[in-house]
Amino acid sequence: AVVGFTSANAQSLEEAIKNVETSGSVVYRYNDYNNDVGTGSSDSTNYYKVALNLSSKVNDDVKFNSRFLASDADNGGLVGLNTQSTGDDNVGVELSNAYFGYTGIQNTTVNVGKQGLTTPWTVAIDSDSNEQTGTGILAMSTLGPVTLAAAYFNQTNLDDSGDINLVDGSEDIATVGAITTLGPVTFDAWYLDAQDVFDSYTFGALAKFDVEGVKLGLDARHTALNLDGSNQPDNSLSKITLTAKAGIVDAKLAYAMTDKDGGAVALDTDAVTSIQGWSVNANNKADADFWQAVVGVDVLSNLNLSANYVNVDYSTSSTTDVEEEEIYAQLLYKMSKNFSTYVRYGTYTKETTVANVTTDNNDDVRGRLQVEYTF
């Protein structure tokens, strides 16, 4: 009886394994920050994140999808081990996604279960940063040149993950969106409601052109977020990014501005409704002017060297202004399509001005090494 039971289940397991698809990513990062303000401070930390995606075919119309993370258990981001205060501790593994995908309707996908929050305000999957997840249903359907999306979640991890803590995770989240492409331009428009907390809308355009061998790109977006209740600040962020590549030279210029009352427009600063450089961003900063300029050159076909400048000015009250600025060099090496590494080194400064009196908060020299492998 034991032999028969084992053989029967071994055959089932063998068939199941044949229908399993795997993918994922591995990231190692080392940060070394030194702040010279006051008595000075330093921080050197090793960071890790490993993600494994498993997709199993249930039948011709249904797939089961799961995602496991060796990362920060609270937000799905990198887990850090400070080299100055901790040992080389082990990293736990957490179940991040567990949902069924149905494709039985032509040009339509319906995901049901615990999954990434696929919205412009959140980041569903990120190899080296936070991830926002929720339990619910997401449907996407393509009708000619238009793709329609709708989702409803009765629970999220937004109390732990993200960079703005507007909700506690128990609120219902509902969103609808539409995406269409007309020639070289892709347009999208979305609306999201977080129960009894806020509602928000965003619309954007993404274009790519090729003019006499020069590749040009344009990315423009406006987002508004209104908190529920009386006497709440208006939040909005408008941004535009221009890119160009000619031969071995590439360049990027970006500008963003926020409402004078508030600039909270993304639950994660990596989301498309926000904008950021390395450490500097414009999310949740009122009356902000954000600038970013990048110039790069391909030293080799797989080796790019760039100079980066990012600056943001914003207000925290009617009498208080803050300026953040970073200048850094980056060397990016792509050994292969699925293996890359970069090195950054530069400065970060932050100063606060109150009634015309300026105080230095940060005067940092920063370095980073990151290695990423995808499979």
Buried (B, 14 or more C-beta within 10 A) or exposed (E): EEEEEEEEEEEEEEEEEEEEEEEBBBBBBBBBBBBBBEEEEEBEBBBBBBBBBBBBBEEEEBBBBBBBBBBBBEBBBBBBBEBEEEEEEEBEEBEBBBBBBBBEEEEBBBBBBBBBBBBBBBBBBBBBBBBBBBBBBBBBBEEEEEBBBBBBBBBBBBBBBBBBEBBEBEBBBBBBBBBBEEEEEBBBBBBBBBBEBBBBBBBBBBBEEEEEEEEBBBBBBBBBBBBEEEEEBBBBBBBBBBBBBEEEEBBBBBBBBBBBEBBBBBBBBBBBBBBBBBBBBBBBBBBBBBBBBBBBBBEEEEEBBBBBBBBBBBBEEEEEBBBBBBBBEBBBBBEEEEBBBBBBBBBBBBBBBEEEEEEEBBBBBBBBBBBBBBE
